[in-house]
Amino acid sequence: MRESIEVGDDAWEQRIVAAHYALKQTKPLRLNMPEAELARWEQRHDAFHEALLDSGTSIWLKRFAEQINTQLHRHHRNLVFSPSLIAGGGPELTGEEWYAKLLERLHSRQKWRAA
């Protein structure tokens, strides 16, 4: 992501803002979420993270991020469809504030804090 911040142009920032807006329009990840809502959230969540790395040039890092994302899908689905795995977890598992702060830091190009 540091490379994306260093070389990203206005079009890159616009893609991030658009992807973040789309993600915010979905219902937050939560326990017992219907499959259709989860699929929509995953698609928009993935699009946001892809946009973050979009201006980077390392194909290896992009493939690695894709592998991590695949594992995260399993994690998210376990949290949503197997709530007994969560000990004392709250009803919402979203990081909306985290994403908003990340977006703010990307706008100001604060690479040391964004990554």
PyMOL CGO cylinders between C-alpha atoms (Angstrom):
from pymol import cmd
from pymol.cgo import CYLINDER

trace = [
    CYLINDER, 0.00, 0.00, 0.00, 2.94, 2.32, 0.58, 0.3, 1, 1, 1, 1, 1, 1,
    CYLINDER, 2.94, 2.32, 0.58, 3.81, 2.11, -3.09, 0.3, 1, 1, 1, 1, 1, 1,
    CYLINDER, 3.81, 2.11, -3.09, 0.20, 2.81, -4.06, 0.3, 1, 1, 1, 1, 1, 1,
    CYLINDER, 0.20, 2.81, -4.06, 0.24, 5.92, -1.87, 0.3, 1, 1, 1, 1, 1, 1,
    CYLINDER, 0.24, 5.92, -1.87, 3.53, 7.10, -3.36, 0.3, 1, 1, 1, 1, 1, 1,
    CYLINDER, 3.53, 7.10, -3.36, 2.59, 6.62, -7.01, 0.3, 1, 1, 1, 1, 1, 1,
    CYLINDER, 2.59, 6.62, -7.01, -1.21, 6.81, -6.86, 0.3, 1, 1, 1, 1, 1, 1,
    CYLINDER, -1.21, 6.81, -6.86, -2.79, 9.56, -8.91, 0.3, 1, 1, 1, 1, 1, 1,
    CYLINDER, -2.79, 9.56, -8.91, -6.15, 11.32, -8.73, 0.3, 1, 1, 1, 1, 1, 1,
    CYLINDER, -6.15, 11.32, -8.73, -7.86, 8.47, -10.59, 0.3, 1, 1, 1, 1, 1, 1,
    CYLINDER, -7.86, 8.47, -10.59, -6.55, 6.01, -7.97, 0.3, 1, 1, 1, 1, 1, 1,
    CYLINDER, -6.55, 6.01, -7.97, -7.92, 8.16, -5.16, 0.3, 1, 1, 1, 1, 1, 1,
    CYLINDER, -7.92, 8.16, -5.16, -11.26, 8.43, -6.94, 0.3, 1, 1, 1, 1, 1, 1,
    CYLINDER, -11.26, 8.43, -6.94, -11.47, 4.62, -7.24, 0.3, 1, 1, 1, 1, 1, 1,
    CYLINDER, -11.47, 4.62, -7.24, -10.81, 4.30, -3.51, 0.3, 1, 1, 1, 1, 1, 1,
    CYLINDER, -10.81, 4.30, -3.51, -13.45, 6.90, -2.63, 0.3, 1, 1, 1, 1, 1, 1,
    CYLINDER, -13.45, 6.90, -2.63, -16.00, 5.21, -4.91, 0.3, 1, 1, 1, 1, 1, 1,
    CYLINDER, -16.00, 5.21, -4.91, -15.23, 1.76, -3.49, 0.3, 1, 1, 1, 1, 1, 1,
    CYLINDER, -15.23, 1.76, -3.49, -15.44, 3.08, 0.07, 0.3, 1, 1, 1, 1, 1, 1,
    CYLINDER, -15.44, 3.08, 0.07, -18.77, 4.73, -0.68, 0.3, 1, 1, 1, 1, 1, 1,
    CYLINDER, -18.77, 4.73, -0.68, -20.14, 1.46, -2.10, 0.3, 1, 1, 1, 1, 1, 1,
    CYLINDER, -20.14, 1.46, -2.10, -18.91, -0.45, 0.97, 0.3, 1, 1, 1, 1, 1, 1,
    CYLINDER, -18.91, -0.45, 0.97, -20.58, 2.05, 3.30, 0.3, 1, 1, 1, 1, 1, 1,
    CYLINDER, -20.58, 2.05, 3.30, -23.89, 1.51, 1.46, 0.3, 1, 1, 1, 1, 1, 1,
    CYLINDER, -23.89, 1.51, 1.46, -23.95, -2.16, 2.49, 0.3, 1, 1, 1, 1, 1, 1,
    CYLINDER, -23.95, -2.16, 2.49, -25.16, -3.40, 5.84, 0.3, 1, 1, 1, 1, 1, 1,
    CYLINDER, -25.16, -3.40, 5.84, -22.27, -4.02, 8.26, 0.3, 1, 1, 1, 1, 1, 1,
    CYLINDER, -22.27, -4.02, 8.26, -20.89, -7.51, 8.69, 0.3, 1, 1, 1, 1, 1, 1,
    CYLINDER, -20.89, -7.51, 8.69, -22.82, -9.08, 11.54, 0.3, 1, 1, 1, 1, 1, 1,
    CYLINDER, -22.82, -9.08, 11.54, -23.85, -12.37, 13.07, 0.3, 1, 1, 1, 1, 1, 1,
    CYLINDER, -23.85, -12.37, 13.07, -26.49, -14.41, 11.24, 0.3, 1, 1, 1, 1, 1, 1,
    CYLINDER, -26.49, -14.41, 11.24, -26.29, -12.19, 8.17, 0.3, 1, 1, 1, 1, 1, 1,
    CYLINDER, -26.29, -12.19, 8.17, -28.29, -13.50, 5.18, 0.3, 1, 1, 1, 1, 1, 1,
    CYLINDER, -28.29, -13.50, 5.18, -26.17, -15.03, 2.41, 0.3, 1, 1, 1, 1, 1, 1,
    CYLINDER, -26.17, -15.03, 2.41, -27.14, -12.41, -0.20, 0.3, 1, 1, 1, 1, 1, 1,
    CYLINDER, -27.14, -12.41, -0.20, -26.14, -9.54, 2.10, 0.3, 1, 1, 1, 1, 1, 1,
    CYLINDER, -26.14, -9.54, 2.10, -22.87, -11.26, 3.00, 0.3, 1, 1, 1, 1, 1, 1,
    CYLINDER, -22.87, -11.26, 3.00, -22.05, -11.82, -0.69, 0.3, 1, 1, 1, 1, 1, 1,
    CYLINDER, -22.05, -11.82, -0.69, -22.73, -8.12, -1.43, 0.3, 1, 1, 1, 1, 1, 1,
    CYLINDER, -22.73, -8.12, -1.43, -20.59, -7.05, 1.55, 0.3, 1, 1, 1, 1, 1, 1,
    CYLINDER, -20.59, -7.05, 1.55, -17.73, -9.36, 0.48, 0.3, 1, 1, 1, 1, 1, 1,
    CYLINDER, -17.73, -9.36, 0.48, -17.80, -8.08, -3.10, 0.3, 1, 1, 1, 1, 1, 1,
    CYLINDER, -17.80, -8.08, -3.10, -17.68, -4.45, -2.01, 0.3, 1, 1, 1, 1, 1, 1,
    CYLINDER, -17.68, -4.45, -2.01, -15.13, -5.13, 0.73, 0.3, 1, 1, 1, 1, 1, 1,
    CYLINDER, -15.13, -5.13, 0.73, -12.91, -6.87, -1.83, 0.3, 1, 1, 1, 1, 1, 1,
    CYLINDER, -12.91, -6.87, -1.83, -13.31, -4.01, -4.30, 0.3, 1, 1, 1, 1, 1, 1,
    CYLINDER, -13.31, -4.01, -4.30, -12.24, -1.50, -1.65, 0.3, 1, 1, 1, 1, 1, 1,
    CYLINDER, -12.24, -1.50, -1.65, -9.10, -3.45, -0.78, 0.3, 1, 1, 1, 1, 1, 1,
    CYLINDER, -9.10, -3.45, -0.78, -8.27, -4.04, -4.45, 0.3, 1, 1, 1, 1, 1, 1,
    CYLINDER, -8.27, -4.04, -4.45, -8.56, -0.30, -5.05, 0.3, 1, 1, 1, 1, 1, 1,
    CYLINDER, -8.56, -0.30, -5.05, -6.12, 0.38, -2.21, 0.3, 1, 1, 1, 1, 1, 1,
    CYLINDER, -6.12, 0.38, -2.21, -3.43, -1.72, -3.88, 0.3, 1, 1, 1, 1, 1, 1,
    CYLINDER, -3.43, -1.72, -3.88, -4.39, -0.84, -7.43, 0.3, 1, 1, 1, 1, 1, 1,
    CYLINDER, -4.39, -0.84, -7.43, -1.58, 1.60, -8.22, 0.3, 1, 1, 1, 1, 1, 1,
    CYLINDER, -1.58, 1.60, -8.22, 1.15, -0.65, -6.83, 0.3, 1, 1, 1, 1, 1, 1,
    CYLINDER, 1.15, -0.65, -6.83, 3.30, -2.50, -9.35, 0.3, 1, 1, 1, 1, 1, 1,
    CYLINDER, 3.30, -2.50, -9.35, 4.21, -5.70, -7.50, 0.3, 1, 1, 1, 1, 1, 1,
    CYLINDER, 4.21, -5.70, -7.50, 2.30, -8.60, -9.02, 0.3, 1, 1, 1, 1, 1, 1,
    CYLINDER, 2.30, -8.60, -9.02, 3.66, -10.84, -6.25, 0.3, 1, 1, 1, 1, 1, 1,
    CYLINDER, 3.66, -10.84, -6.25, 2.20, -8.64, -3.53, 0.3, 1, 1, 1, 1, 1, 1,
    CYLINDER, 2.20, -8.64, -3.53, -1.15, -8.44, -5.33, 0.3, 1, 1, 1, 1, 1, 1,
    CYLINDER, -1.15, -8.44, -5.33, -1.29, -12.25, -5.58, 0.3, 1, 1, 1, 1, 1, 1,
    CYLINDER, -1.29, -12.25, -5.58, -0.37, -12.54, -1.91, 0.3, 1, 1, 1, 1, 1, 1,
    CYLINDER, -0.37, -12.54, -1.91, -3.12, -10.09, -0.98, 0.3, 1, 1, 1, 1, 1, 1,
    CYLINDER, -3.12, -10.09, -0.98, -5.56, -12.19, -3.02, 0.3, 1, 1, 1, 1, 1, 1,
    CYLINDER, -5.56, -12.19, -3.02, -4.56, -15.31, -1.07, 0.3, 1, 1, 1, 1, 1, 1,
    CYLINDER, -4.56, -15.31, -1.07, -5.02, -13.50, 2.23, 0.3, 1, 1, 1, 1, 1, 1,
    CYLINDER, -5.02, -13.50, 2.23, -8.39, -12.26, 1.04, 0.3, 1, 1, 1, 1, 1, 1,
    CYLINDER, -8.39, -12.26, 1.04, -9.49, -15.83, 0.30, 0.3, 1, 1, 1, 1, 1, 1,
    CYLINDER, -9.49, -15.83, 0.30, -8.64, -16.80, 3.87, 0.3, 1, 1, 1, 1, 1, 1,
    CYLINDER, -8.64, -16.80, 3.87, -10.47, -13.76, 5.21, 0.3, 1, 1, 1, 1, 1, 1,
    CYLINDER, -10.47, -13.76, 5.21, -13.61, -14.90, 3.39, 0.3, 1, 1, 1, 1, 1, 1,
    CYLINDER, -13.61, -14.90, 3.39, -13.48, -18.12, 5.39, 0.3, 1, 1, 1, 1, 1, 1,
    CYLINDER, -13.48, -18.12, 5.39, -13.00, -16.14, 8.58, 0.3, 1, 1, 1, 1, 1, 1,
    CYLINDER, -13.00, -16.14, 8.58, -15.90, -13.79, 7.84, 0.3, 1, 1, 1, 1, 1, 1,
    CYLINDER, -15.90, -13.79, 7.84, -18.19, -16.68, 6.96, 0.3, 1, 1, 1, 1, 1, 1,
    CYLINDER, -18.19, -16.68, 6.96, -17.30, -18.52, 10.15, 0.3, 1, 1, 1, 1, 1, 1,
    CYLINDER, -17.30, -18.52, 10.15, -18.10, -15.43, 12.18, 0.3, 1, 1, 1, 1, 1, 1,
    CYLINDER, -18.10, -15.43, 12.18, -21.39, -14.90, 10.41, 0.3, 1, 1, 1, 1, 1, 1,
    CYLINDER, -21.39, -14.90, 10.41, -22.63, -18.47, 10.14, 0.3, 1, 1, 1, 1, 1, 1,
    CYLINDER, -22.63, -18.47, 10.14, -21.02, -19.97, 13.25, 0.3, 1, 1, 1, 1, 1, 1,
    CYLINDER, -21.02, -19.97, 13.25, -21.56, -17.38, 16.00, 0.3, 1, 1, 1, 1, 1, 1,
    CYLINDER, -21.56, -17.38, 16.00, -20.74, -19.99, 18.64, 0.3, 1, 1, 1, 1, 1, 1,
    CYLINDER, -20.74, -19.99, 18.64, -17.09, -19.57, 17.60, 0.3, 1, 1, 1, 1, 1, 1,
    CYLINDER, -17.09, -19.57, 17.60, -17.15, -16.05, 19.02, 0.3, 1, 1, 1, 1, 1, 1,
    CYLINDER, -17.15, -16.05, 19.02, -16.71, -15.75, 22.76, 0.3, 1, 1, 1, 1, 1, 1,
    CYLINDER, -16.71, -15.75, 22.76, -18.32, -12.53, 23.97, 0.3, 1, 1, 1, 1, 1, 1,
    CYLINDER, -18.32, -12.53, 23.97, -18.38, -10.89, 20.54, 0.3, 1, 1, 1, 1, 1, 1,
    CYLINDER, -18.38, -10.89, 20.54, -20.69, -7.97, 19.86, 0.3, 1, 1, 1, 1, 1, 1,
    CYLINDER, -20.69, -7.97, 19.86, -23.49, -7.91, 17.32, 0.3, 1, 1, 1, 1, 1, 1,
    CYLINDER, -23.49, -7.91, 17.32, -21.52, -5.91, 14.75, 0.3, 1, 1, 1, 1, 1, 1,
    CYLINDER, -21.52, -5.91, 14.75, -18.12, -6.89, 13.48, 0.3, 1, 1, 1, 1, 1, 1,
    CYLINDER, -18.12, -6.89, 13.48, -17.60, -3.97, 11.14, 0.3, 1, 1, 1, 1, 1, 1,
    CYLINDER, -17.60, -3.97, 11.14, -14.62, -1.68, 11.01, 0.3, 1, 1, 1, 1, 1, 1,
    CYLINDER, -14.62, -1.68, 11.01, -16.38, 1.39, 9.60, 0.3, 1, 1, 1, 1, 1, 1,
    CYLINDER, -16.38, 1.39, 9.60, -14.39, 3.79, 11.76, 0.3, 1, 1, 1, 1, 1, 1,
    CYLINDER, -14.39, 3.79, 11.76, -11.15, 2.06, 10.78, 0.3, 1, 1, 1, 1, 1, 1,
    CYLINDER, -11.15, 2.06, 10.78, -12.00, 2.38, 7.08, 0.3, 1, 1, 1, 1, 1, 1,
    CYLINDER, -12.00, 2.38, 7.08, -12.94, 6.04, 7.47, 0.3, 1, 1, 1, 1, 1, 1,
    CYLINDER, -12.94, 6.04, 7.47, -9.60, 6.79, 9.19, 0.3, 1, 1, 1, 1, 1, 1,
    CYLINDER, -9.60, 6.79, 9.19, -7.70, 4.84, 6.55, 0.3, 1, 1, 1, 1, 1, 1,
    CYLINDER, -7.70, 4.84, 6.55, -9.43, 6.81, 3.80, 0.3, 1, 1, 1, 1, 1, 1,
    CYLINDER, -9.43, 6.81, 3.80, -8.62, 10.08, 5.59, 0.3, 1, 1, 1, 1, 1, 1,
    CYLINDER, -8.62, 10.08, 5.59, -4.95, 9.12, 5.87, 0.3, 1, 1, 1, 1, 1, 1,
    CYLINDER, -4.95, 9.12, 5.87, -4.80, 8.07, 2.23, 0.3, 1, 1, 1, 1, 1, 1,
    CYLINDER, -4.80, 8.07, 2.23, -6.16, 11.46, 1.19, 0.3, 1, 1, 1, 1, 1, 1,
    CYLINDER, -6.16, 11.46, 1.19, -3.41, 13.18, 3.13, 0.3, 1, 1, 1, 1, 1, 1,
    CYLINDER, -3.41, 13.18, 3.13, -0.87, 10.61, 1.84, 0.3, 1, 1, 1, 1, 1, 1,
    CYLINDER, -0.87, 10.61, 1.84, 0.21, 9.62, 5.36, 0.3, 1, 1, 1, 1, 1, 1,
    CYLINDER, 0.21, 9.62, 5.36, 1.94, 6.43, 4.23, 0.3, 1, 1, 1, 1, 1, 1,
    CYLINDER, 1.94, 6.43, 4.23, 3.64, 5.76, 7.58, 0.3, 1, 1, 1, 1, 1, 1,
    CYLINDER, 3.64, 5.76, 7.58, 0.25, 5.55, 9.30, 0.3, 1, 1, 1, 1, 1, 1,
    CYLINDER, 0.25, 5.55, 9.30, -1.91, 4.04, 6.56, 0.3, 1, 1, 1, 1, 1, 1,
    CYLINDER, -1.91, 4.04, 6.56, -0.08, 0.73, 6.14, 0.3, 1, 1, 1, 1, 1, 1,
]
cmd.load_cgo(trace, "trace")
